[in-house]
Amino acid sequence: MTYSKKNGLTRYAQVAGTTEVAYASPHRLVQILMEAALDKIAIATGQASRKDFEAKGRNINWAISIINGLRGSLNLEGGGEIAHNLDDLYDYIVRRLVDANAASDPAILHEVAGLLGEVKAGWDAIPPDLHSGMAVRQAAAG
């Protein structure tokens, strides 16, 4: 593939992603953020294995920013035990990502990806008729 075709595909993917975000429901936005964090963690895992420390650090920091965004959107007052448990889990994930960055340890990144993957699987399992319902609003993005 030539550079210009690759560049065009990249721009198309960016526009498609921006369009999806612009029209996404709050439920879908959380899914998009979790997918993005998992992607950044997967990329950082490969970079840690290849000892590409600078790029690994950038991707881990990006994943931390996404997780902190998810954490910041939790409704701790109205979300009950679920929101508080997610807050604790997101805090743990961020701390482990910091550890993974310092140690360049792919095993820690695998652990974090597994935890976030479980949260995403639960989020994905919410029936569509509840995506805008009270249960989802109470958990408030997490």
C-alpha positions as CSV (number, residue, x, y, z in Angstrom):
1,M,0.0,0.0,0.0
2,T,1.4,3.4,-0.9
3,Y,1.8,6.1,1.7
4,S,-1.0,8.2,0.1
5,K,-3.5,5.4,0.3
6,K,-2.5,4.6,3.8
7,N,-2.8,8.2,4.8
8,G,-6.2,8.4,3.2
9,L,-7.4,5.3,5.1
10,T,-6.1,6.8,8.3
11,R,-8.0,10.0,7.7
12,Y,-11.2,8.0,6.8
13,A,-10.9,6.1,10.1
14,Q,-10.5,9.3,12.0
15,V,-13.6,10.9,10.4
16,A,-15.6,7.7,10.9
17,G,-14.5,7.5,14.5
18,T,-15.4,11.2,15.1
19,T,-18.8,10.7,13.4
20,E,-19.5,7.7,15.6
21,V,-18.7,9.7,18.8
22,A,-20.8,12.6,17.7
23,Y,-23.9,10.5,17.4
24,A,-23.2,7.9,20.1
25,S,-25.4,7.3,23.1
26,P,-23.9,7.7,26.5
27,H,-23.8,3.9,26.7
28,R,-21.9,3.6,23.4
29,L,-19.5,6.4,24.5
30,V,-18.4,4.3,27.5
31,Q,-17.9,1.3,25.2
32,I,-15.8,3.4,22.8
33,L,-13.7,4.7,25.7
34,M,-13.2,1.2,27.1
35,E,-12.2,-0.1,23.6
36,A,-9.8,2.8,23.2
37,A,-8.2,2.1,26.6
38,L,-7.9,-1.6,25.8
39,D,-6.3,-0.8,22.4
40,K,-3.7,1.5,24.1
41,I,-2.9,-1.2,26.6
42,A,-2.5,-3.8,23.9
43,I,-0.2,-1.5,21.9
44,A,1.8,-0.6,25.1
45,T,2.2,-4.4,25.8
46,G,3.9,-4.9,22.5
47,Q,6.0,-1.8,22.9
48,A,7.1,-3.0,26.4
49,S,8.1,-6.4,24.9
50,R,10.1,-4.6,22.2
51,K,11.6,-2.2,24.8
52,D,10.2,0.8,23.0
53,F,10.0,2.7,26.2
54,E,9.0,6.1,24.9
55,A,6.1,4.9,22.8
56,K,5.0,2.5,25.6
57,G,4.9,5.4,28.0
58,R,2.8,7.5,25.7
59,N,0.3,4.7,25.2
60,I,0.1,3.9,28.9
61,N,-0.4,7.6,29.7
62,W,-3.2,7.7,27.1
63,A,-4.8,4.7,28.7
64,I,-4.5,6.3,32.1
65,S,-6.2,9.4,30.8
66,I,-9.1,7.4,29.4
67,I,-9.5,5.4,32.7
68,N,-9.4,8.7,34.7
69,G,-12.1,10.0,32.3
70,L,-14.3,7.0,33.0
71,R,-13.7,7.3,36.7
72,G,-14.5,11.0,36.7
73,S,-17.8,10.4,35.0
74,L,-19.0,8.0,37.7
75,N,-22.0,9.1,39.7
76,L,-20.8,8.3,43.2
77,E,-23.8,9.8,44.9
78,G,-26.5,8.1,42.9
79,G,-24.7,5.1,41.5
80,G,-24.6,3.2,44.7
81,E,-22.3,0.3,45.4
82,I,-21.7,-0.4,41.7
83,A,-20.3,3.1,41.2
84,H,-18.1,2.9,44.3
85,N,-16.8,-0.5,43.3
86,L,-16.0,0.8,39.8
87,D,-14.2,3.8,41.3
88,D,-12.0,1.5,43.4
89,L,-11.3,-0.7,40.4
90,Y,-10.4,2.2,38.1
91,D,-8.1,3.6,40.9
92,Y,-6.4,0.2,41.1
93,I,-6.1,0.0,37.3
94,V,-4.5,3.4,37.1
95,R,-2.0,2.5,39.9
96,R,-1.2,-0.8,38.1
97,L,-0.7,1.1,34.8
98,V,1.8,3.4,36.6
99,D,3.6,0.3,37.9
100,A,3.6,-1.3,34.4
101,N,5.1,1.9,32.9
102,A,7.8,2.1,35.6
103,A,8.7,-1.6,35.3
104,S,8.0,-2.1,31.6
105,D,6.2,-5.2,32.6
106,P,3.9,-6.7,30.0
107,A,2.4,-9.1,32.7
108,I,1.0,-6.1,34.6
109,L,-0.5,-4.8,31.3
110,H,-2.1,-8.2,30.7
111,E,-3.6,-8.1,34.2
112,V,-5.0,-4.6,33.7
113,A,-6.4,-5.6,30.2
114,G,-8.1,-8.6,31.8
115,L,-9.8,-6.5,34.5
116,L,-10.9,-3.8,32.1
117,G,-12.1,-6.5,29.7
118,E,-14.3,-7.9,32.4
119,V,-15.9,-4.5,33.0
120,K,-16.4,-4.0,29.3
121,A,-18.0,-7.4,29.0
122,G,-20.4,-6.5,31.7
123,W,-21.1,-3.1,30.1
124,D,-21.6,-4.8,26.7
125,A,-24.1,-7.3,28.3
126,I,-26.5,-4.5,29.3
127,P,-29.7,-5.1,27.2
128,P,-30.3,-2.3,24.7
129,D,-33.6,-1.4,26.3
130,L,-31.7,-0.4,29.4
131,H,-29.1,1.7,27.6
132,S,-30.9,4.9,28.4
133,G,-32.8,3.6,31.5
134,M,-32.4,4.4,35.1
135,A,-30.0,1.6,35.9
136,V,-27.5,2.8,33.4
137,R,-27.8,6.5,34.5
138,Q,-27.3,5.5,38.1
139,A,-24.1,3.6,37.3
140,A,-23.2,6.7,35.3
141,A,-20.5,5.7,32.8
142,G,-18.8,2.9,34.4
